[in-house]
Each structure stands twice: as C-alpha cells, then as structure tokens.
Amino acid sequence: VLEREHDIEPIERMFADLDGVQISGKFDRLKDGKLIDYKCTSVWTIIYGSRVQEWKRQLSIYRWLYFKQKGVILDEMGSVVAILRDWSAKEVKEGSLYPKSAIIEVPFKLATLEATEKFLKSKIKDIKLFEREVDAMLPKCTKEERWYNDNTKKYNKCAKYCLARNWCSQVKNEIR
C-alpha cells in the first residue's frame, strides 16, 4: 500500500563498489529528494530512542549509494516512519513520553557523504582484517550493537534478531 503513493521515485536496489567490496541497499521511499524508511517497531524503541543512530546510519548509506549511482546529492534530512506494533491508546497521557499515535515520523539529520564513506571504509577494513579469524578471536559486539535493554537486562538483538546467535561464541559464553 505504501509503495502505491503517487509522486515518489521508484524503489530500486542500488550498488556501489568501495575498496573492492560491493555495497548495496534499497530505500523504502524517496520523495522530493528526502529518504524515508518504514519500520515496524516497539513503542519502547521510540521512547528510549534506542535505534535512532542505527536508522540514521542506514539512511546515510542509502544517501551515499544514491550519490554514487546517480551523481545526485539527496536532502541532508531523512526520517523513519515508525509503525508501533505494541501501541495502546489507553497508555497515552498528557506530558508522557508515550507516543500519541501508532504511526509516527522520526526525523534526523543524515551524515555527510564523506563521513558515510569513512564509516564504510572502516567497516570494510575491519571485515577484511577479521574475515579469516576463528569466531573466538573476533572482536566482541558492543552493548549498542546488541541493543542492550537496561530495564530487562537483555540483549534484544542477540535474543531475537541476530542470524549468527546460534554460532556466536560471545552469546554462548554468556549462557554458561
């Protein structure tokens, strides 16, 4: 339904080579030069702002890819339209941080093209440095990378979303 809106640029997968590695990404929406991504997420993600830096980085990479593929610099502002799967109208209270609607837009300033390329080069360097290492020798993921929740004392990404969790020595060592 969201993709049928008029006056938006057709969604396409973009590609660019950097330091011998192919980077790719596919944005959800581009209208009037502004990148927008849709996310189904929790109310608590919005209240704590726990994914904003990750979302900013993702859209910054899409912006960089668009420039590399088309030679056009998109708007420096981007946003995520968050669809809050656990939102409840009865929780909305005046003065509360609880979102007033089940769907909200979270705007943010994207990183510059130069900063994004620097970040990508750093990640590529790390991947190449460690690609032949055994799992136990890999650098540990940070709390932020693992989506640590101070309230539940759990790493949400490791528990629910990381595809490597069944083989990850960091997770296995914590379970013992």
Residue, then its C-alpha position, 0 to 999 in steps of 0.5 A: v500500500l505504501e509503495r502505491e503513493h503517487d509522486i515518489e521515485p521508484i524503489e530500486r536496489m542500488f550498488a556501489d563498489l568501495d575498496g573492492v567490496q560491493i555495497s548495496g541497499k534499497f530505500d523504502r521511499l524517496k520523495d522530493g529528494k528526502l529518504i524515508d524508511y518504514k519500520c515496524t517497531s516497539v513503542w519502547t524503541i521510540i521512547y528510549g530512542s534506542r535505534v535512532q543512530e542505527w536508522k540514521r546510519q542506514l539512511s546515510i548509506y542509502r544517501w551515499l549509494y544514491f550519490k554514487q549511482k546517480g551523481v545526485i546529492l539527496d536532502e541532508m534530512g531523512s526520517v523513519v516512519a515508525i509503525l508501533r506494533d505494541w501501541s495502546a491508546k489507553e497508555v497515552k497521557e498528557g506530558s508522557l513520553y508515550p507516543k500519541s499515535a501508532i504511526i509516527e515520523v522520526p526525523f534526523k539529520l543524515a551524515t555527510l557523504e564523506a563521513t558515510e564513506k569513512f564509516l564504510k571504509s572502516k567497516i570494510k577494513d575491519i571485515k577484511l582484517f577479521e574475515r579469516e579469524v576463528d569466531a573466538m578471536l573476533p572482536k566482541c559486539t558492543k552493548e549498542e550493537r546488541w541493543y542492550n535493554d537496561n530495564t530487562k537486562k537483555y540483549n534484544k538483538c542477540a535474543k531475537y534478531c541476530l542470524a549468527r546467535n546460534w554460532c556466536s561464541q560471545v552469546k554462548n559464553e554468556i549462557r554458561 
